[in-house]
Amino acid sequence: MKSIVVTGVSTGIGKNITEVFIQRGYRVFGSVRKQKDADQLQAEFGEAFIPLLFDVTDKAAVQSAAKQVREILKGETLFGLINNAGIAVAAPILYLEIEEFRKQLEINIVGQLIVTQAFAPLLGADKSLKGQPGRIVNIGSVSGRNGSPFLGAYAASKHALEGLSESMRRELMLYNIDVILVAPGPIATPIWDKAEEEVDPEKYRHTDFYESGKKFRAYSIANGRKGLPPEAVSNVVFKALTGANPRVRYAVDPNPFMSWLMSLLPKRQLDAIIAKGLGFRK
């Protein structure tokens, strides 16, 4: 049985990736931060799911989990690593709490590196293992190439992940470990319900961004709830891990034509459209 590691599987895209791979005959080692989530997923998915308890920013815990996986694999290579865990911090950049910005980068960038360093030996960097080298899929975002207002911290982390993935892919050619980035657009997951509860525009009532922030929040949540189902991402991840000649980057976008059209616009023109929509300019 081929085995993969997926981070952040308690809900949303990570959970659906787990489900899709198990349905197709794979064993999934999935990371969660809480024992209750581990127990629930174990009950739901059965023996094909093995929970790993760690926060991606906890180097010691991640390394301990990698040791656990190594023992179970018994000298075989890991088929794939999917770096999915992440968060999104929303705030106007001028009022973004520095600790929140650090947290965003710590989880979405530093955490990805911690996990990759811990599991790369099992993917084939340790040449004593038997089996073909595995692949790494990093879950990025369309925000990795187009930074939206009020999501500057998130966009910064996903821009960084694009660059990190590029360098990683070229370095790991030494071990024939491929690295593919999958960049989803809006995906209909419970994250939008969470955003509605946690993103409070009232915090910025005293600022010039209050009205525009409310507009952007309402638009983002409505757009997200109309997004693609998680399976759209999971199927692309499966293709990236199993295809004979995968691309280096896949976009999973509900409106690919509109995104393509927007990519053709000069940046200043796109800026003007956004500014008008949010009321920054009349």
C-alpha positions as CSV (number, residue, x, y, z in Angstrom):
1,M,0.0,0.0,0.0
2,K,1.4,3.4,-1.0
3,S,1.5,6.0,1.8
4,I,1.3,9.7,1.9
5,V,1.5,12.4,4.6
6,V,-1.0,15.3,4.6
7,T,-0.9,18.2,7.0
8,G,-3.9,19.9,8.4
9,V,-6.6,17.3,7.8
10,S,-9.1,18.1,10.5
11,T,-11.5,19.9,8.2
12,G,-11.8,21.4,4.7
13,I,-9.4,20.6,1.8
14,G,-7.0,18.5,4.0
15,K,-9.8,16.2,5.1
16,N,-11.2,15.8,1.6
17,I,-7.7,15.0,0.3
18,T,-7.5,12.3,2.9
19,E,-10.8,10.9,1.9
20,V,-10.0,10.9,-1.8
21,F,-6.7,9.1,-1.4
22,I,-8.1,6.5,1.0
23,Q,-10.9,5.8,-1.4
24,R,-8.3,5.1,-4.1
25,G,-6.4,2.6,-2.0
26,Y,-3.7,4.8,-0.2
27,R,-2.7,4.9,3.4
28,V,-2.8,8.4,4.8
29,F,-0.8,9.8,7.7
30,G,-2.7,13.0,8.5
31,S,-1.6,15.7,10.9
32,V,-4.0,17.3,13.4
33,R,-3.4,19.4,16.5
34,K,-6.0,17.9,18.8
35,Q,-6.5,14.4,20.0
36,K,-10.3,14.6,19.6
37,D,-9.8,15.3,15.9
38,A,-7.4,12.4,15.6
39,D,-10.0,10.1,17.3
40,Q,-12.8,11.3,15.1
41,L,-11.0,10.9,11.9
42,Q,-9.7,7.5,12.9
43,A,-13.2,6.4,13.5
44,E,-14.4,7.8,10.2
45,F,-11.6,6.5,7.9
46,G,-10.5,3.3,9.7
47,E,-7.2,1.6,9.5
48,A,-6.1,3.4,6.3
49,F,-5.8,6.6,8.3
50,I,-3.0,7.1,10.8
51,P,-3.2,10.4,12.8
52,L,0.0,12.4,13.5
53,L,-0.3,14.9,16.4
54,F,1.6,18.0,15.7
55,D,1.5,21.7,15.0
56,V,3.6,22.5,11.9
57,T,5.5,25.2,13.7
58,D,6.7,22.7,16.4
59,K,9.9,21.3,15.0
60,A,10.4,18.6,17.7
61,A,6.8,17.3,17.3
62,V,7.1,17.2,13.5
63,Q,10.4,15.3,13.7
64,S,8.9,12.9,16.2
65,A,6.0,12.3,13.8
66,A,8.5,11.7,10.9
67,K,10.2,9.1,13.1
68,Q,6.9,7.4,13.7
69,V,6.1,7.3,10.0
70,R,9.6,5.9,9.3
71,E,9.1,3.0,11.7
72,I,5.8,2.1,10.1
73,L,7.2,2.3,6.6
74,K,9.9,-0.3,7.5
75,G,12.6,0.9,5.1
76,E,10.3,1.9,2.3
77,T,10.0,5.4,0.8
78,L,7.0,7.7,1.3
79,F,4.9,8.1,-1.8
80,G,4.0,11.8,-1.2
81,L,3.9,14.7,1.1
82,I,1.1,17.3,0.9
83,N,1.8,20.5,2.7
84,N,-1.8,21.7,3.2
85,A,-1.9,23.2,6.8
86,G,-2.3,26.9,6.8
87,I,-4.3,29.9,8.1
88,A,-5.5,33.2,6.6
89,V,-5.1,36.5,8.6
90,A,-7.3,39.3,7.4
91,A,-6.7,43.0,8.2
92,P,-5.7,46.3,6.6
93,I,-2.0,46.4,6.3
94,L,-1.7,49.7,8.2
95,Y,-3.5,48.1,11.2
96,L,-2.2,44.6,10.9
97,E,-0.9,43.4,14.3
98,I,2.8,42.5,13.9
99,E,2.3,39.4,16.0
100,E,-0.5,38.3,13.7
101,F,1.7,38.9,10.7
102,R,4.5,36.8,12.3
103,K,1.9,34.0,13.1
104,Q,0.8,34.0,9.4
105,L,4.3,33.6,8.1
106,E,5.3,31.1,10.9
107,I,2.5,28.8,10.0
108,N,2.3,29.2,6.2
109,I,6.0,29.4,5.4
110,V,8.2,28.4,8.3
111,G,5.9,25.5,9.1
112,Q,6.0,24.2,5.5
113,L,9.8,24.2,5.7
114,I,9.9,22.4,9.0
115,V,7.6,19.6,7.7
116,T,9.5,19.3,4.4
117,Q,12.9,19.0,6.1
118,A,11.5,16.3,8.5
119,F,9.9,14.2,5.8
120,A,12.2,14.7,2.8
121,P,14.5,11.8,3.9
122,L,11.5,9.5,3.7
123,L,10.7,10.7,0.2
124,G,14.1,9.6,-1.0
125,A,16.7,12.0,0.3
126,D,17.7,9.1,2.5
127,K,19.1,6.9,-0.3
128,S,19.2,3.8,2.0
129,L,15.4,3.5,1.7
130,K,13.8,1.2,-0.9
131,G,11.4,2.4,-3.5
132,Q,10.9,5.2,-5.9
133,P,11.4,8.8,-4.7
134,G,8.2,10.5,-3.7
135,R,6.7,13.9,-4.6
136,I,5.8,17.0,-2.6
137,V,2.7,19.0,-3.3
138,N,2.5,22.4,-1.7
139,I,-1.0,23.9,-1.4
140,G,-0.6,27.6,-2.4
141,S,-3.3,30.0,-3.5
142,V,-4.3,32.3,-6.3
143,S,-3.2,34.9,-3.8
144,G,0.3,33.8,-4.5
145,R,0.2,35.8,-7.7
146,N,-2.5,38.4,-7.0
147,G,-2.5,40.1,-3.6
148,S,-6.0,41.3,-2.6
149,P,-6.7,44.2,-0.3
150,F,-7.1,43.2,3.4
151,L,-5.3,39.9,2.8
152,G,-1.8,41.3,2.6
153,A,-0.4,38.9,5.2
154,Y,-1.9,35.9,3.6
155,A,-0.8,37.0,0.1
156,A,2.7,37.5,1.4
157,S,2.8,34.0,2.8
158,K,1.5,32.5,-0.5
159,H,3.9,34.6,-2.6
160,A,6.7,33.3,-0.4
161,L,5.5,29.7,-0.9
162,E,5.6,30.1,-4.6
163,G,9.3,31.1,-4.4
164,L,10.1,28.5,-1.8
165,S,8.5,25.8,-4.0
166,E,10.5,26.9,-7.0
167,S,13.8,26.7,-5.2
168,M,12.8,23.5,-3.5
169,R,11.9,21.8,-6.8
170,R,15.2,22.7,-8.3
171,E,17.3,21.6,-5.3
172,L,15.4,18.3,-4.8
173,M,16.1,17.3,-8.4
174,L,19.3,15.9,-6.8
175,Y,17.1,13.1,-5.3
176,N,14.5,12.9,-8.1
177,I,11.9,14.3,-5.6
178,D,9.5,16.4,-7.6
179,V,7.8,19.5,-6.1
180,I,4.4,20.7,-7.5
181,L,2.4,23.7,-6.3
182,V,-1.4,23.6,-6.4
183,A,-3.0,27.0,-6.1
184,P,-6.7,27.0,-5.3
185,G,-9.1,29.9,-5.8
186,P,-12.3,30.1,-3.7
187,I,-13.2,26.7,-2.4
188,A,-16.5,26.0,-0.6
189,T,-15.4,24.8,2.8
190,P,-16.3,25.6,6.4
191,I,-13.6,28.2,6.4
192,W,-16.1,30.8,5.2
193,D,-18.4,30.2,8.2
194,K,-15.3,30.6,10.4
195,A,-14.4,33.8,8.6
196,E,-17.9,35.3,9.1
197,E,-17.5,34.7,12.9
198,E,-13.9,35.7,13.3
199,V,-13.3,38.5,10.9
200,D,-14.8,41.5,12.6
201,P,-14.8,44.8,10.6
202,E,-15.9,46.7,13.8
203,K,-12.2,46.5,14.9
204,Y,-11.5,49.1,12.1
205,R,-14.5,51.3,12.7
206,H,-12.2,54.2,13.7
207,T,-10.1,53.8,10.4
208,D,-10.6,54.9,6.8
209,F,-10.9,51.3,5.8
210,Y,-14.1,50.5,7.7
211,E,-16.6,50.8,4.9
212,S,-14.4,49.2,2.3
213,G,-13.4,46.4,4.7
214,K,-17.1,45.5,5.2
215,K,-17.6,45.4,1.4
216,F,-14.6,43.2,0.9
217,R,-15.6,40.9,3.7
218,A,-19.1,40.4,2.4
219,Y,-17.9,39.8,-1.2
220,S,-15.2,37.3,-0.1
221,I,-17.5,35.2,2.0
222,A,-20.2,35.2,-0.6
223,N,-17.7,34.3,-3.3
224,G,-16.1,31.6,-1.2
225,R,-19.4,29.9,-0.5
226,K,-20.0,29.8,-4.2
227,G,-16.6,28.3,-4.8
228,L,-15.6,24.9,-6.1
229,P,-16.1,21.8,-4.0
230,P,-13.0,20.5,-2.1
231,E,-12.9,17.5,-4.5
232,A,-11.8,19.9,-7.2
233,V,-8.5,20.5,-5.3
234,S,-8.2,16.9,-4.2
235,N,-8.5,15.5,-7.7
236,V,-5.8,17.9,-8.9
237,V,-3.5,16.9,-6.0
238,F,-4.0,13.3,-6.9
239,K,-3.1,14.1,-10.5
240,A,0.0,16.0,-9.3
241,L,1.2,13.1,-7.2
242,T,0.4,10.2,-9.6
243,G,0.7,11.7,-13.1
244,A,3.5,10.7,-15.4
245,N,4.5,14.2,-16.3
246,P,2.9,16.7,-13.9
247,R,3.1,20.4,-14.4
248,V,5.1,22.5,-11.9
249,R,2.0,24.5,-10.9
250,Y,-1.8,23.9,-11.1
251,A,-4.4,26.6,-10.5
252,V,-7.8,25.4,-9.3
253,D,-10.1,28.3,-10.1
254,P,-13.9,28.5,-10.3
255,N,-13.6,31.3,-12.9
256,P,-10.5,30.5,-15.0
257,F,-11.5,32.6,-17.9
258,M,-12.1,35.7,-15.7
259,S,-8.7,35.1,-13.9
260,W,-7.0,34.8,-17.3
261,L,-8.7,38.0,-18.5
262,M,-7.6,39.8,-15.3
263,S,-4.0,38.6,-15.7
264,L,-3.9,40.3,-19.1
265,L,-4.9,43.7,-17.7
266,P,-2.1,46.1,-16.8
267,K,-1.6,46.2,-13.0
268,R,-2.6,49.9,-12.8
269,Q,-5.8,49.3,-14.6
270,L,-6.6,46.4,-12.3
271,D,-5.8,48.6,-9.3
272,A,-8.2,51.2,-10.6
273,I,-11.0,48.6,-10.9
274,I,-10.4,47.3,-7.3
275,A,-10.2,50.8,-5.9
276,K,-13.5,51.8,-7.5
277,G,-15.2,48.6,-6.3
278,L,-14.1,49.2,-2.7
279,G,-14.8,52.9,-2.8
280,F,-11.2,54.0,-2.5
281,R,-11.7,56.3,-5.5
282,K,-14.8,57.8,-7.1
